[in-house]
């Protein structure tokens, strides 16, 4: 499932609202063992553009 979610995020990364919506949906599809890998990939791929959005979801989930 992680590869599917990555593909979707890459396709919608042009729009902040769509990206945030798909990130939220994608997090619900992942199994716990995929979470750390997914978080690292998101920060590597999108932190320059969507750092605050990533922090919003990953800080809440990690805390």
Secondary structure as UniProt FT lines:
FT   HELIX           2..12
FT   TURN            13..14
FT   HELIX           16..29
FT   HELIX           32..34
FT   HELIX           35..62
//
